[in-house]
Amino acid sequence: MKYVCQVCGYVYDDDKEKTPFDQLPDTWKCPLCGAPKSAFKAQEEEKSAEKSKTLKPANEELNTGDIKLSVGQLAALCSNLARGCEKQYMEEEAGLYRELADYLSAVTPPLNDASVEMIEASLAEDIEDYPTVRQTVDADGDRGAARALTWGEKVSRMLSSLVERYLKEGESMLEGQDIWLCTACGFVYVGEKAPELCPVCKVPSWKFEKIEGRA
């Protein structure tokens, strides 16, 4: 039996490992990206999920209604667009998006009632929506959007797994560890040093920034 990490794609092969996957402790983590055991799916299960997806016709109009974004969401959108421009070596456009993101971040009102549980629920909602968005992207044949969507889903799953760990372990989860952010795709890694390659977008370690100033 093979088990696949839903964050980075690492495959745990029972036939090649000393310990069967179902006998690994719950504290075991993906050796590549650090995702928890719960982030793995049996390969047969993963294939069945892919086969069960049904694409909507490309010419079918989606009724999305009026989409309204908060100032904070606009800031995140501009920040992501800046990263996308950087990947395409569009430095001038990236700079303009960064300037917009910085301004919007500065004027975003604080969310006084925010909690880790709220973040967990929000991430779960995002992950649940990815298959629907994937159908639209695949139907349109937009390779750039497909890659961005893949990165976004992997990052969301990793953030969800980190929040899940934090709710179980509390501050002890971060003792002796640093938090690293991939500036290319947004992947977050907890460890003594950044990974040599980003498990999601494969950029080298120097593209990671250490998050400073956490309480």
C-alpha positions as CSV (number, residue, x, y, z in Angstrom):
1,M,0.0,0.0,0.0
2,K,1.2,3.5,-0.8
3,Y,0.2,6.7,1.0
4,V,0.5,10.2,-0.6
5,C,1.0,13.4,1.3
6,Q,-1.7,15.9,0.2
7,V,0.7,18.8,0.7
8,C,3.9,17.9,-1.1
9,G,3.1,14.6,-2.9
10,Y,5.6,12.5,-0.9
11,V,4.8,8.8,-1.2
12,Y,5.2,6.5,1.8
13,D,5.5,3.0,0.4
14,D,4.7,0.2,2.9
15,D,6.7,-2.3,0.8
16,K,9.9,-0.2,1.0
17,E,9.6,1.1,4.6
18,K,10.3,-0.9,7.8
19,T,7.1,0.2,9.5
20,P,3.6,0.0,7.8
21,F,2.0,3.3,7.6
22,D,-1.0,2.5,9.8
23,Q,1.5,1.5,12.6
24,L,3.3,4.9,12.5
25,P,2.5,7.0,15.6
26,D,0.1,9.9,15.3
27,T,3.1,12.3,15.9
28,W,4.9,11.1,12.8
29,K,5.4,13.8,10.2
30,C,6.1,13.9,6.4
31,P,9.9,13.8,6.1
32,L,9.7,16.3,3.2
33,C,7.3,19.0,4.2
34,G,6.5,18.3,7.9
35,A,2.8,17.7,7.3
36,P,1.2,15.4,9.9
37,K,0.2,11.8,9.3
38,S,-3.5,12.9,8.9
39,A,-2.4,14.8,5.7
40,F,-1.8,11.4,3.9
41,K,-4.3,9.5,1.8
42,A,-4.1,5.9,0.5
43,Q,-3.2,6.0,-3.2
44,E,-6.3,4.0,-4.1
45,E,-8.5,6.4,-2.2
46,E,-6.8,9.4,-3.9
47,K,-7.4,7.9,-7.4
48,S,-11.0,7.1,-6.6
49,A,-11.6,10.7,-5.6
50,E,-10.1,11.9,-8.9
51,K,-12.3,9.6,-10.9
52,S,-15.4,10.8,-9.1
53,K,-14.9,14.4,-10.1
54,T,-17.3,15.6,-12.9
55,L,-16.4,18.6,-14.9
56,K,-19.0,21.1,-15.9
57,P,-19.2,22.0,-19.6
58,A,-16.8,24.7,-20.6
59,N,-19.6,26.9,-22.0
60,E,-21.7,26.6,-18.8
61,E,-22.0,29.9,-17.0
62,L,-21.3,30.0,-13.3
63,N,-23.7,32.0,-11.2
64,T,-21.3,33.5,-8.7
65,G,-23.3,36.5,-7.8
66,D,-21.7,39.8,-6.6
67,I,-18.2,39.1,-5.2
68,K,-17.3,41.5,-2.4
69,L,-13.8,41.4,-0.9
70,S,-12.8,43.0,2.4
71,V,-9.8,45.3,2.6
72,G,-7.7,42.5,4.1
73,Q,-8.7,40.1,1.3
74,L,-7.8,42.7,-1.3
75,A,-4.4,43.1,0.4
76,A,-3.8,39.3,0.2
77,L,-4.9,39.3,-3.4
78,C,-2.5,42.0,-4.4
79,S,0.3,40.3,-2.5
80,N,-0.4,37.1,-4.4
81,L,-0.5,38.9,-7.7
82,A,2.9,40.5,-6.8
83,R,4.4,37.0,-6.3
84,G,2.9,35.9,-9.6
85,C,4.5,38.8,-11.4
86,E,7.8,38.1,-9.8
87,K,7.7,34.5,-11.1
88,Q,7.1,35.9,-14.6
89,Y,10.0,38.4,-14.1
90,M,7.6,41.4,-14.3
91,E,9.4,43.5,-11.7
92,E,7.6,46.8,-12.4
93,E,4.1,45.2,-12.1
94,A,5.2,43.3,-9.1
95,G,6.4,46.5,-7.4
96,L,3.0,48.2,-8.1
97,Y,1.1,45.2,-6.6
98,R,3.4,45.2,-3.6
99,E,2.7,48.9,-3.1
100,L,-1.0,48.3,-3.2
101,A,-0.7,45.3,-0.8
102,D,1.3,47.3,1.7
103,Y,-1.2,50.2,1.6
104,L,-4.2,47.9,2.0
105,S,-2.6,46.0,4.8
106,A,-1.9,49.3,6.6
107,V,-5.5,50.4,6.5
108,T,-7.0,47.0,7.2
109,P,-9.0,47.3,10.5
110,P,-8.0,44.8,13.3
111,L,-10.1,41.8,13.9
112,N,-10.5,41.9,17.6
113,D,-12.4,38.7,18.0
114,A,-10.1,36.6,15.9
115,S,-9.2,33.1,17.2
116,V,-7.2,30.1,16.2
117,E,-10.5,28.2,15.9
118,M,-11.8,30.8,13.4
119,I,-8.7,30.3,11.3
120,E,-9.2,26.6,11.4
121,A,-12.8,26.9,10.2
122,S,-11.8,29.4,7.5
123,L,-9.1,27.1,6.1
124,A,-11.4,24.1,6.2
125,E,-14.0,26.1,4.1
126,D,-11.3,27.1,1.6
127,I,-10.1,23.5,1.2
128,E,-13.7,22.3,0.7
129,D,-14.1,24.9,-2.1
130,Y,-11.0,23.9,-4.1
131,P,-12.5,21.0,-6.1
132,T,-15.3,23.3,-7.4
133,V,-12.8,25.9,-8.5
134,R,-10.6,23.1,-10.0
135,Q,-13.5,22.0,-12.2
136,T,-13.8,25.5,-13.7
137,V,-10.0,25.9,-14.2
138,D,-9.7,22.5,-15.9
139,A,-12.7,23.2,-18.1
140,D,-11.1,26.5,-19.3
141,G,-7.7,24.9,-19.9
142,D,-5.9,27.7,-18.1
143,R,-2.5,26.2,-17.2
144,G,-1.3,29.3,-15.2
145,A,-4.5,29.3,-13.1
146,A,-4.2,25.5,-12.6
147,R,-0.6,25.9,-11.2
148,A,-1.6,28.8,-8.9
149,L,-4.6,26.7,-7.7
150,T,-2.4,23.7,-7.0
151,W,0.0,25.8,-5.0
152,G,-2.9,27.5,-3.1
153,E,-4.5,24.2,-2.2
154,K,-1.2,22.7,-1.0
155,V,-0.4,25.8,1.1
156,S,-3.9,25.8,2.6
157,R,-3.7,22.1,3.5
158,M,-0.3,22.8,5.2
159,L,-1.6,25.8,7.1
160,S,-4.6,23.7,8.2
161,S,-2.3,20.9,9.5
162,L,-0.2,23.5,11.4
163,V,-3.3,25.0,13.0
164,E,-4.5,21.5,13.9
165,R,-1.1,20.8,15.6
166,Y,-1.2,24.1,17.4
167,L,-4.6,23.4,18.9
168,K,-3.3,20.1,20.2
169,E,0.2,21.1,21.3
170,G,-0.1,24.8,22.1
171,E,3.1,26.9,22.4
172,S,5.2,23.8,22.9
173,M,4.9,23.1,19.2
174,L,7.1,26.2,18.6
175,E,9.7,25.6,21.3
176,G,13.2,25.6,19.7
177,Q,11.7,26.0,16.2
178,D,11.4,28.9,13.8
179,I,8.7,29.7,11.3
180,W,9.7,30.0,7.7
181,L,7.7,31.5,4.8
182,C,8.3,30.7,1.1
183,T,8.1,34.1,-0.6
184,A,7.2,32.4,-3.9
185,C,4.1,30.4,-3.0
186,G,3.4,31.1,0.6
187,F,4.2,27.7,2.0
188,V,4.8,27.8,5.8
189,Y,7.4,25.5,7.4
190,V,8.1,25.0,11.1
191,G,11.7,23.9,11.9
192,E,15.2,24.9,12.9
193,K,16.0,25.9,9.3
194,A,14.2,26.3,6.0
195,P,14.0,23.2,3.8
196,E,16.6,23.0,1.0
197,L,13.7,23.1,-1.6
198,C,10.2,24.3,-1.1
199,P,8.0,21.2,-1.1
200,V,5.3,23.0,-3.0
201,C,7.0,25.2,-5.7
202,K,10.5,23.9,-5.5
203,V,12.4,27.2,-5.1
204,P,15.6,27.0,-3.1
205,S,15.9,27.8,0.6
206,W,17.1,31.3,0.1
207,K,13.6,32.2,-1.1
208,F,12.4,31.5,2.5
209,E,12.0,34.3,5.0
210,K,12.1,33.7,8.8
211,I,9.0,35.1,10.5
212,E,10.2,37.4,13.3
213,G,8.5,39.1,16.2
214,R,5.9,36.5,17.1
215,A,4.6,36.7,20.7
